[in-house]
Amino acid sequence: MSLTTVICVLWAVSVGQTAGSQHGTNIIIMLMDDMGWGDLGVFGEPSKETPNLDLMAAQGMLFPNFYTANPLCSPSRAALLTGRLPVRNGFYTTNAHARNAYTPQEIVGGISPDEILLPELLKKKDYVSKIIGKWHLGHRTQYLPLKHGFDEWFGSPNCHFGPYNNSVCPNIPVYNNSEMKGRYYEEFEINVKTGESNLTQIYLKASLDFISQQAVAQRPFFLYWAPDATHAPVYASKRFLGKSQRGRYGDAMMELDDSIGQILAHLVSLGIHNKTLVFFTSDNGAAVMSGPLQSGSNGPFLCGKETTFEGGMREPAIAWWPGRIPAGTVSYQLGSVMDLFTTSLSVAGVLPPDDRVIDGLDLSPVLFNNSLLDRPIFYYRGNQLMAVRIGQYKAHYWTWSNSWEEFNKGINFCPGQEVPGVTTHTQEEHTMQPLIFHLGQDPGERYPISVESKEYRDVLRRVTAVVEQHQKDLIPGMPQLNMCDLAVMNWSPPGCEQLGKCLKAPESNPWKCDWPH
């Protein structure tokens, strides 16, 4: 009997049962890394290699119109955990116009101490919170998860780039709670040549153990499961290597799909499935610039990661809560990763902070009644509002894929998808006459609506009012991603002494980070 069949049988038998005496709604957010909208069978991926995610959608609610808050990893994760646009929470740069910025090893900054993260608020209801996988909100001690509300952590502060030689650049540490337990490519192996690594299995076991512990203790929990196997260099364990029709990226997808199936089955077996909201999505679109062996699919959408075209910001998304979310439903709600902050607080019975703007909506009416909430989607790249979506319409105020300089180096954010006047290699402003697309009729953003049409004028009037109000009310946060310094890299993380893994740092010599995209 396959794992998918087991989940289906367990779910059918136990849906509607009570979950014992455990108090509070458990919350699991599964955030994938660089996974594209088109990577799931339920969204039409032809290999049909995601049976557990497809079943999750059949048992829950599918969101075809779900968005990240930024087309790059760090800002989108900061937005999820704060419920606020990166331009508000400080996860952007002002070093250059409309540039994506994130948290590489040399970044000086991280999540601002002024921001209130989801796990901090959940403490009001005695939640136990754990992050498993990639953090990416700053690697210096003051920025790490246990300083910002999480009770437990197993994972890494950065991407798994490498291997490095530890003299010019250190390998990335892997933490258990507040101390490192080794480094990528050393104690935690990733074979770049073969693509083999057991990290996903390690992250899976950590999640199953955590869920079991909290179920026994009958304490509500928040699990933020953030594996990074689909971020280049992609990896999978030996059992999955070579299994996919899609190559190594597909192998990583199959292993993550299998892991998600095991987590859902575990909730059912413990009898806590109908006390647990599970939400699956991705941090940004597929990194199509990495090529087909190292990146996924954005389906019918234009371009990918780093861009504010649909391929960069529209994400796969599924909500699952047997007995609460009607099975087999599709919501056409315009959703955002920031909504997970507000929705999680709502189901936990916690009010959001009232001393700041929260951009995330409470999706409870959508999840439980399939209601539709009227809201815009703002597409930011760094400090610039690039586009806005209202209903089926999207208006581009700026267009840019990447610079000619980067493109001529072979870095292509829109391979095989160049659209004249749209996927521009210079930053083009359209503020006086935005490019407007009907995403229902033209999801690939290839055919702008004629500026001479009544349809264009009507849409422009509606969009202009929304943008003017947004910009009037916007107070940007202090940018946290402007400064870099080799001295702040992961030379001597907490716990390195016990392992004999401390490295000598160079002298401090800060500079303004260069963000080419």
Secondary structure, 3 states (H helix, E strand, C coil): CCHHHHHHHHHHHHCCCCCCCCCCCEEEEEEECCCCHHHCHHHCCCCCCCHHHHHHHHHCEECCCEECCCCCHHHHHHHHHHCCCHHHHCCCCCCCCCCCCCCCCCECCCCCCCCCCHHHHHHHHCCEEEEEEECCCCCCHHHCHHHCCCCEEEEECCCCCCCCCCCCCCCCEEEECCEEEEEECCCECCCCCCCECCHHHHHHHHHHHHHHHHHHHCCCEEEEEECCCCCCCCCECCCCCCCCCCCHHHHHHHHHHHHHHHHHHHHHHHCCHHHEEEEEEECCCCCHHHCCCCCCCCCCCCCCCCCCCHHHHEECCEEECCCCCCCCEECCCCEECCHHHHHHHHHHCCCCCCCCCCCCCCCHHHHHHCCCCCCCEEEEECCEEEEEEECCEEEECEECCCCHHHHCCCCCCCCCCCCCCCCCCCCEECCCCCEEEECCCCCCCCCCCCCCCHHHHHHHHHHHHHHHHHHHHCCCCCCCCCEECHHHCCCCCCCHHHHCCCCCCCCCCCEECCCCC
